[in-house]
Structures are given as C-alpha cells and as structure tokens.
Amino acid sequence: MTYLLRVKLPDRPGSLGSLAVALGSVGADILSLDVVERGHGYAVDDLVVDTAPGSLPDTLITAAEQLSGVTVDAIRPYAGVLDTHRELELIDRVAAAHDDRLQTLVDGAPRVLRVGWSVVVAATETGTTTVVESSGAPEIRAQSMPWLPLDSARTLDGDRDGLPQSWRDMDTCVAAAPLGSTGRALVLGRPGGPDFRPSEVARLGYLAGIVATVLG
C-alpha cells in the first residue's frame, strides 16, 4: 500500500533522516519527497511512502509523531503513478497540445499539485458551468459562484464562497486561480484535506498565470 504523508518537522540537519529511520522501523519506505513549505524553524514535506501489505496508516502516524517536533498533518492513500512531473513539464504539455489544452491542464494538475481533482469553471448568465474536468471531479450543477471572477489565486470557503454542496459534503479543501482575464478559473479540490498552504496557493497562481499566457 502506498500513502501520501504530509508532515511538519523541525527544519534542522538530521530531522529527515530521523523520520526515515522511524518510518523504516515499521516497514515503510520513502519513495519520494516534495518540500511544500519552509518557515521559521520548520518544514512541511509531502512523502510518498510504501508500506507492507496489511499495514495500517495509524502505524505510520505513531512512528512519525514519536519524534520530537514532528506532527502529521494528513495521510491518504496514494493511487497515482509515482512520477516527477512538475509545473514546467505540465506547461510544456499544455503548449504542445492542440484542441485539448485545457483538458491537458486539468488532467495533469492533480499529479503536479498533489490534489484529488481539478476543473476549469466559467461564470454564465444562468450560473456556473464546467468547461473541462479531470477524472474524479464531482458534478457541478448550474449555480451562482459569487467568487467568480477571481483577481488572484486563493483558497475558497464552503459557506462564505457558496461552493457546491457536493464539495462540502466530502469536506473538500478548495483553491482556485484565474486563467487570465477570461472569467474562467482553475479550481483544485482535495477531499478530506489537508488545507492548502500559502506556498501551494502561490504555486497554483503561477501555474495558472503562465498557462493563461500560453493559451493566449
């Protein structure tokens, strides 16, 4: 079984090595690591961890949090293929596509930005319409989304921003960014969390801004 483990740990030499030893003691192997954020004295990392069949995720949490200063923000099964795609590689694929550039964007964004699904939405006279969506994206019925159009990338709140009920039912953390001045937005959903950190929202904004330029 493979899990995506988000941990907050002290940003000092030896912290990551100690974490690797602790996870190894319960039969887990770290397959990849992505630094999500660094702050004053701490780091937030996403680790893709492979475990033995039958291992429980609670075992990983216990092993990690026995270390001083280490907390687990979230853990969830990682069903995607392990890859090294990053934002620039996704932008290259979008630029090389022809009639399906937006579809290429939403198909690649979940792997690059470690979310469950992505959609491009646009405001219409009757509500909001889905332009394209990735696999696993929940249905969006026509409704008003008062946060459209967006001026910049930000997280969205279920009640305050009038998000679809299907998103709220799954306790989905949502972030969105404008695709230029078209009135469309790239929306990312992370069912069950964890929350989007400021560095992740910034990455989303940069990605959407460059893609908007590519789309013309």
FENTALIN-V735511 format. One record per residue. N is the residue number from 0. RES is the residue in three letters. PHI is phi in whole degrees, 0 to 359 (NA if undefined). Layout:
n=N res=RES phi=PHI
n=N res=RES phi=PHI
This chain:
n=0 res=MET phi=NA
n=1 res=THR phi=244
n=2 res=TYR phi=235
n=3 res=LEU phi=258
n=4 res=LEU phi=248
n=5 res=ARG phi=257
n=6 res=VAL phi=234
n=7 res=LYS phi=249
n=8 res=LEU phi=218
n=9 res=PRO phi=300
n=10 res=ASP phi=271
n=11 res=ARG phi=214
n=12 res=PRO phi=305
n=13 res=GLY phi=95
n=14 res=SER phi=297
n=15 res=LEU phi=293
n=16 res=GLY phi=297
n=17 res=SER phi=297
n=18 res=LEU phi=294
n=19 res=ALA phi=298
n=20 res=VAL phi=295
n=21 res=ALA phi=297
n=22 res=LEU phi=290
n=23 res=GLY phi=296
n=24 res=SER phi=293
n=25 res=VAL phi=250
n=26 res=GLY phi=83
n=27 res=ALA phi=254
n=28 res=ASP phi=242
n=29 res=ILE phi=278
n=30 res=LEU phi=269
n=31 res=SER phi=202
n=32 res=LEU phi=220
n=33 res=ASP phi=230
n=34 res=VAL phi=284
n=35 res=VAL phi=274
n=36 res=GLU phi=200
n=37 res=ARG phi=232
n=38 res=GLY phi=230
n=39 res=HIS phi=283
n=40 res=GLY phi=85
n=41 res=TYR phi=218
n=42 res=ALA phi=223
n=43 res=VAL phi=244
n=44 res=ASP phi=238
n=45 res=ASP phi=259
n=46 res=LEU phi=243
n=47 res=VAL phi=269
n=48 res=VAL phi=238
n=49 res=ASP phi=260
n=50 res=THR phi=237
n=51 res=ALA phi=290
n=52 res=PRO phi=305
n=53 res=GLY phi=87
n=54 res=SER phi=291
n=55 res=LEU phi=265
n=56 res=PRO phi=299
n=57 res=ASP phi=300
n=58 res=THR phi=296
n=59 res=LEU phi=293
n=60 res=ILE phi=297
n=61 res=THR phi=297
n=62 res=ALA phi=296
n=63 res=ALA phi=289
n=64 res=GLU phi=279
n=65 res=GLN phi=285
n=66 res=LEU phi=276
n=67 res=SER phi=297
n=68 res=GLY phi=84
n=69 res=VAL phi=259
n=70 res=THR phi=230
n=71 res=VAL phi=262
n=72 res=ASP phi=285
n=73 res=ALA phi=195
n=74 res=ILE phi=215
n=75 res=ARG phi=208
n=76 res=PRO phi=301
n=77 res=TYR phi=248
n=78 res=ALA phi=266
n=79 res=GLY phi=286
n=80 res=VAL phi=284
n=81 res=LEU phi=296
n=82 res=ASP phi=216
n=83 res=THR phi=240
n=84 res=HIS phi=298
n=85 res=ARG phi=232
n=86 res=GLU phi=304
n=87 res=LEU phi=296
n=88 res=GLU phi=293
n=89 res=LEU phi=294
n=90 res=ILE phi=300
n=91 res=ASP phi=299
n=92 res=ARG phi=293
n=93 res=VAL phi=297
n=94 res=ALA phi=295
n=95 res=ALA phi=279
n=96 res=ALA phi=288
n=97 res=HIS phi=248
n=98 res=ASP phi=271
n=99 res=ASP phi=237
n=100 res=ARG phi=295
n=101 res=LEU phi=294
n=102 res=GLN phi=295
n=103 res=THR phi=300
n=104 res=LEU phi=297
n=105 res=VAL phi=286
n=106 res=ASP phi=289
n=107 res=GLY phi=269
n=108 res=ALA phi=301
n=109 res=PRO phi=300
n=110 res=ARG phi=287
n=111 res=VAL phi=289
n=112 res=LEU phi=255
n=113 res=ARG phi=55
n=114 res=VAL phi=232
n=115 res=GLY phi=277
n=116 res=TRP phi=200
n=117 res=SER phi=213
n=118 res=VAL phi=218
n=119 res=VAL phi=249
n=120 res=VAL phi=242
n=121 res=ALA phi=216
n=122 res=ALA phi=279
n=123 res=THR phi=232
n=124 res=GLU phi=292
n=125 res=THR phi=259
n=126 res=GLY phi=145
n=127 res=THR phi=232
n=128 res=THR phi=241
n=129 res=THR phi=273
n=130 res=VAL phi=279
n=131 res=VAL phi=214
n=132 res=GLU phi=212
n=133 res=SER phi=275
n=134 res=SER phi=295
n=135 res=GLY phi=87
n=136 res=ALA phi=287
n=137 res=PRO phi=288
n=138 res=GLU phi=291
n=139 res=ILE phi=243
n=140 res=ARG phi=278
n=141 res=ALA phi=305
n=142 res=GLN phi=200
n=143 res=SER phi=280
n=144 res=MET phi=240
n=145 res=PRO phi=297
n=146 res=TRP phi=279
n=147 res=LEU phi=268
n=148 res=PRO phi=280
n=149 res=LEU phi=266
n=150 res=ASP phi=266
n=151 res=SER phi=201
n=152 res=ALA phi=291
n=153 res=ARG phi=196
n=154 res=THR phi=279
n=155 res=LEU phi=240
n=156 res=ASP phi=255
n=157 res=GLY phi=305
n=158 res=ASP phi=280
n=159 res=ARG phi=297
n=160 res=ASP phi=262
n=161 res=GLY phi=63
n=162 res=LEU phi=288
n=163 res=PRO phi=306
n=164 res=GLN phi=299
n=165 res=SER phi=297
n=166 res=TRP phi=289
n=167 res=ARG phi=291
n=168 res=ASP phi=299
n=169 res=MET phi=263
n=170 res=ASP phi=51
n=171 res=THR phi=273
n=172 res=CYS phi=277
n=173 res=VAL phi=232
n=174 res=ALA phi=225
n=175 res=ALA phi=213
n=176 res=ALA phi=215
n=177 res=PRO phi=289
n=178 res=LEU phi=260
n=179 res=GLY phi=70
n=180 res=SER phi=255
n=181 res=THR phi=278
n=182 res=GLY phi=87
n=183 res=ARG phi=268
n=184 res=ALA phi=219
n=185 res=LEU phi=269
n=186 res=VAL phi=243
n=187 res=LEU phi=246
n=188 res=GLY phi=237
n=189 res=ARG phi=234
n=190 res=PRO phi=301
n=191 res=GLY phi=79
n=192 res=GLY phi=87
n=193 res=PRO phi=282
n=194 res=ASP phi=300
n=195 res=PHE phi=285
n=196 res=ARG phi=274
n=197 res=PRO phi=307
n=198 res=SER phi=295
n=199 res=GLU phi=290
n=200 res=VAL phi=296
n=201 res=ALA phi=297
n=202 res=ARG phi=299
n=203 res=LEU phi=299
n=204 res=GLY phi=298
n=205 res=TYR phi=298
n=206 res=LEU phi=299
n=207 res=ALA phi=296
n=208 res=GLY phi=295
n=209 res=ILE phi=291
n=210 res=VAL phi=298
n=211 res=ALA phi=301
n=212 res=THR phi=294
n=213 res=VAL phi=296
n=214 res=LEU phi=290
n=215 res=GLY phi=84
